[in-house]
Amino acid sequence: MTSKPASSSILAFLVAGAYFMEMLDGTVVVSALPQMAESFGVQPIDLNIGISAYLLTLAVLIPASGWVADKYGPRAVFGWAIVIFTLASILCGLSPNLWTFTAARILQGVGGALMVPVGRLIVLRNTAKQDLMRAIATITWPGLAAPVLGPPIGGFLATYATWHWIFFLNVPLGILGFILTMKLIPAGKPDGAKPFDWTGFVLIGIACFGLMYGLDLISRQDGSMSLAAIWLTASAVVTTAAILHARRAEHPLVDPWALRIRSFSITIWGGSIFRVAIGAVPFLAPLMFQLAFGLDAYQAGLLVLWVFAGNIVMKPFTTPVLRRFTFRQVLLGNGLLNAVLISSYALLTPATPFALICALLFASGLTRSMQFTALNTIAFAEVPEARMSGANTLFNVAQQMSMGLGVGVAAAALRLAELWFPGTNGSLPLIDFQIAFAVIGLISFVAILDMIGLDAGAGNELRVRRAGAK
């Protein structure tokens, strides 16, 4: 006997809650890095490996999530993913050193890799076409909220409790999520998985690992630049091999077919570069406010909260803006403004008026929200129903990998800046952060280039349909 399926809106909010928990866990540690580093006896920048390991595990295992859901059933996989994620959170909070913490983060990534993509797949399969864009917007909203809510929450817990509670916070959320999953999602039957693409899985895993490990080597104080170059080059070669394999394979683990659609491909190429830039900001800003400005973890987190305020304020205006202007106009104009604002972070100093810093962070949040929403709205607009599952897997891989790259690129930029302007006693001077933000700003400008080729009428049908919706 199966339960009556919940409405698509309720399912979307359940998956959004799981996504929020996953994304929050990826950023909540940032404000607590100095305290965690002191507890583990390492430098704050060294904890980048714990963050990157989590995001890398997501990127490597997400391609297999669709196959696992087909074989064992979406509800079972989604429920067990929440359980794994919650138990791994407890292990993170109990970790005595950096390496046990990193191992726990990898296990946590296993749960996260299955949790959100399978949840998104559940929503795609239970949502009518006319409601699909609204459901996707609900699911992707936590991707904006969690990265900027994470630093103040982590800073508050690190300042007024201990950093361990950052991870114990997931326990009640995980229990509630599991209960709702059992009540709201019908058990159904496994669809029967196609043959597993082991070649594609191995190639994608090696490519992702090589890229993230190469960046991690650059970010380490004892990292070898020549070895990093070897890993990055190997990653590029294996990535090429993975793409060629996917084009020839009968049942590729990651189906690249949707890249033929221009409105989807920009969310993968230019959109990924954009996510690298915005993924770096929640990592760099709290560290700069603590290590270069002298603020405590909670104060630094509260400053970053102004980015979230910008996200919230922009949200009601995104639909009217997308009705008034074409997607191409929004992505180019707003993308340019976003790049300028991120670049201006490099001009901040401890002498900058507090109100001006808050205004800059707020404005950055406005443009960040608009760009993120526009990209996610147009992503699946022209993807055929039969290709939706493959496009969903590819989109999730690109999203998680690019957010992970944001942290890795930010840490690498900091380390390179430190080589040019070394601090004292392991400290990071302000100039290092300014150089890092200049690099991230340049990356955000590069992201706009892919949007130039978007057709002026792309997504017009979707804009008309949205205009008629309440």
N, C-alpha and C positions, 0 to 999 in steps of 0.2 A: 504494500500500500504506500502510495506516495502522497506527500502533502501538496496542497494547492499552491502553485507558483505565486510568489510575491510579484507586485507590480514592478515594471522596469525602473521606475523612479526609486522605489525602496531598495532594489538590488544595486542600483547605481550608488546610492548613499552608503550602503554596506561596503561595497568595494572601495569607495572613496575613503571610508574610515580606515580600511586596511592599508590603502596607499599612503594615507596621512601618517599612520604608525610607522610604516617603512621609511618614508622620506624624513620624518622627524628624527628617526634613529640615525639617519645618515648625516645629520647636521647638528644635532643637539650636543654632541661632544665638543664642538669647536670652541665654545667659550670656556670649557673646563680643561682645555689642553694643558695650560701651565700647571694646574693642580694635579692632573693625571701624570704629567711628565715628572713632577717632583715625587709622586708616589712610586713611580716605576724606576726612578733614577736615570732618566734620559732627558734629552732636549725636547722642547715642545714640537719642533718641526719633525722630529723622529716619529711622532705619533701619526704622521701622515700615512704610514704603512697600515695602521689599523683601519683608517678610513678608506684607503684605497683597496685594501683586501676585501672589505665588505662590498664595495661597489663593483670590484672586479668579479667577485663571485656571482653577483647579480648578472653582469653582462655575459659571463661564460655559460651560465646555466639557463638563462631565460630562453634561448633558442629551443631547449628541450621541453619547455613547459607545455606547449600545445600537444606534443606527442604524449607526454605523461597524462595530461587531462583526458585525451582520447582513450588511453588504455585503461585507466583506473576510475574515470568518472570525475567531472569537474568538482562536485561537492566534496567528495572524499579528499581530493588533492588540495582544494582550498582550505578545508578544515585542518588537515594535517600540517599544511604549511604554516598556519597560524600557531599551532602547537609547537612546531620546531622553532619558529621565530621567538616565541615567548620563552621557551626553555633556554635558548641560546642567550637571550637578554639577561637571564638570571646568572648564567656563567660569565658574561661580560662583567657584571657587577661584582662578582666574586674573584675576578682575576688578580693575581698577585704581581704580575710582571707583564712586560710588553708582549712577549711571545705567546703566553696563554691568552692574553686579551685578543691578539690577532687571530689565534685559532678559534676563539669563541665568535669573533666577528665573521669569520668564514662560514661557520655553522649558521650564524644568523642570516648570512647572505643566501644560503641554501633555501631557508624558509621564505625569504623575501623574493627569490627568483621564481618561486612557484605561486606565491600568494597573489601578487598584483596582476601578472599576465593572465592567469587562470580566471581571476575575478573579472577582469575586463572581457575575457572570452565568454563568460557566463552572461554578462550584460549584452554583448553583441548578439548572442543567440536568443535572447529573450526580449529584444527591443525591436519594435516596428521601425521601418526605415525612416518614417517622418519624425520619429522621436530620437533617432540615433545621435544626432548632433548635440542635442541637449544632454543626453546621457553621458556622452564623451566629455562634454564640458564639465559636468559634475565630477567625473572621475579624475580629470586632470587638474582640477582646482587645488587639491592638496599639494601638487607639485610646486605651486606658487607659495602657498601658505607655510608649509612645513620648514623649508630652508631658512626662512626669516624668523619664524617662531622658535626654531631650535636654539639659536644662540641665547636669547633672553631666558628661556626655560632652563637651559644648561647652566647659564651664569648664575641664576637664582639658586639652583640646587647646589652648585659648587661653592657659592659664597655662604649660604645660610644652612646648608646641610653638608653632604659630602658628594663627590662625583659619582659614587656607586648608585645613588638614587636615580641618576639619569636613566639607568637601564632597568631598575626595579619598577620604574614608572610604567613600563610596558606590560607588566603582569596583569593588572586589572583590565587594561585595554584588550589584551589577548584573550582573557577568559570571556569577556563580554562578546568579543568578535566571534569566538568559537560557538557560543550559545546561540547567537543570532544566525550563524551559518546553518546550524542544525535545524533551526526553526523556519528559516525563510527560503532556503534553497532546496528544491526537491531532489531526492536521491538520484532519480533517473537511472540509466544504464550506460555503461561505457560504450562508446561508438565503435570501438575496434581500431587500434592504431595501425597506421601504415608501417612498412618496414623502417626501422630506425636508421637514420643517415649518420652512421658512425664516422665516416670520412669527413663530412661537413662539421660534425660536432668537434672532432679533434682539431681540424684546421681553424675553426672559429676560436676555440679555446686557446690554442697556441698564439694566434694573432692578438687576441685581447691581452693575454698574459704578457707577451713580449712588449706591447705598447705601454702597459701600465708599469711593468718592471723597469723598462728603460727610463721612464720618467722618474720613477722612484730612485733609481741610481743617481740621476742628476741631482735630486733633492737632498741626498745624503751627504753628510760632511766627509765621509770616507768613500763616497761613491766614485767609481772610475768612469770618466767621460768616454774613454775609448770603448769600454765594455757596454756602456749605455748606448753608444752609437751602433754597436753590433746588434744589440737586442732590438733597437728601433728599426734598423734596416731589415732584420729577419722578420719582424712583424709586418713590415710593408710587403715583403715577398710572399709571406704566407697568406696575408689578406688577399693579394691578387690571386693566389691559388684557390682560396675559398670562394671567391667570386666566380672564377671560371668553372669550378666544380658545381656550384649552385645553378649555373646556367645550363649545365649538361645533365644533371641528375634528374631522375624521374620523380623522386619525392624528396626534394632538398629540405633540410632542417629549417633553413631560412630562405623563403621564396622571394627572389628579387623582382618578380614580375611587375609589381606595383610601381617600381621605379620608372616604368615607361610613361606613367602619368605625371605630367609636370607639376601639378598642384600637390601631389604626394611627394615627389622627389625633393622639392625644396625643403620640406620638413625633415628630410633625412640629411641632406648635405648642408645647406645654409642653416637649417634649424639646429642641427647638431653643433655647428660652430657657435651659434648663438647660446645654446645651453652650456657649452664649455665656459663661455664668458660669465653668464649669470651664476653658474655653479661655483665659480672661483670666488665671487664676491662674499658670500657668507663664510667662506674659509679665511679670506684675507682680512676683511674689515674688523672682526672681533679681535684678531691677533694684533692688528695695528693699534687699535684703541687701547689694548692692554699693555703691549710691550713697548710701543713708541709714544703713546699719549699718557701712560701712567694710570689708566682707569682700572677699576677692579672688574672681575668677570661679569658681575650683574650690571654694572653701569655700561659696559661695552655691549652686552646683550640688549639692553634697553635702547641704546642708540640704533642698533640694527633693526629694532622693532619699527622704526619709522619707514623702512622699506615695506614692511607688511602693511602699514597704514596706507601707503600709496597703492598697494595691491587692492585693498578693500575699497578705497574711494573710487578707483578706476572701474571696478567690476560692473556697477550699474550702467556705465557709459560705453562699455565695449560693444554691445549690440547696436545702439544708435550710431556709433562711429562706423561699424561695419556695414550698416544700411546706407549711410551717407556717402562713404568713400569705397572705392574698389579695394579688393584685397591687396593688389599690387601697390596702390597708393599708401595704404596703411603700413604694409610691411617695409616699404622703402622709407617713407617719411618718419614713421615712429622708430624704425630701426636705426636711422641716422641719429635721431635725438637720443636714443638709448645709448649708443656708442659714445656720443659726446659726454653724456653724464657719467658713464663709467670711467672714461678717461680723466674726468675732472677730479676723481678720487685721488689721483696722483698729486694734486695741488694742495691737499689738506695738510695742515700742521697743527700742533697743540695750541698755537695762537689763533687759529681760525675760530671765529665766533661760533658758539654752540648752536645758535639759531640757524646759522648758515649751513652747518653740517647737517642738522635735522632737515632743513629744506632740500638739500641736495639728495639725501637718502630718500626722502619722500617722493621727490620728482623722479628719481631712479626707479622707485617702486611703481609709479604710474606707467612709465614706458615699458617696464619689464612685464607688467600684467597685460598690457595691450598687445605686445608682440607675442607673448606666450599663448594668449587666447586666440589670436588671429591664426597662428601656425597650427594649433590643435584643431581649430574649427574647420580649416580648409583641408586638413590632412586626408580625411576619409570621404570627402564630399563627392569625388568622382570615381571611387573604387567600387567595382562591381561586387554584388553580394557574394558571389562565388569565390572571390579573391580576398574577402574581408579578413579571414583568419590568418592568411599568410602575411597580409599587410600589417595586421595587428602585431604579429610576432616580430617582424622587421622593425616596426616603429618602437616597440618596447626595448629591443636590443640597442637601437640607436640612442634612445633617450637615456637609458641607464649608463651606457658606455660614455656618452658625452658628459653627463653629470659627473661621472667618476674622473674623466679626463680634466674637468674643471679643477678639481682638487689637486690632481697630479701636476697639471700645468702651472697652477698657482704656486705650489711648493717648489717646483723646478725653477720658476722665475725668481722666487725668493733666494734660492740657493745660488743661482748665477749672480744675482745682485750682491750677495754676501761675498762672493769671490772678488768682486770689484771694490766693494766698500765694506771690509770686514768690521764687525763690532768688537766689543771687548768682553771677555769672560762668557763667551757664547751668546751674547745679547744680539738683537737685531736692531740696527739704527733705522731711523725714519726713512732715510734715502733708499734702503732696501725695499721697503713697502711701496714707496713712490715709483720705483722702477718696475716692480711687479705689477702695479696697477696700470702703468703705461703699456706694458705688454698685453694685459688683458683688454685694455681699451682698443689696442690695435687689432686684436682678434675679433672684437665685436664689430669693428669696421669691415673686416674681411667677410663676416657673415652676411652683410648686406649685398655683396656682389652677386650671390646666387639668386637673389630676389629680382634682379634686373630683367632676367629672361622670362619671368612669369607673364603670361598673356594678360592683357588689360581686362579681358572679360572673364578670367578664371574665377570660378565660384559665384558667378552672377545668379545662377539658378538657385543656389543655396541662399543668397542674400534675399531674393524675392520670397523664398519659402519662409525664411526667418521673419521677414517683415510682416507676413500674414499670421504669424504665431503670436500667442499672448505671452 
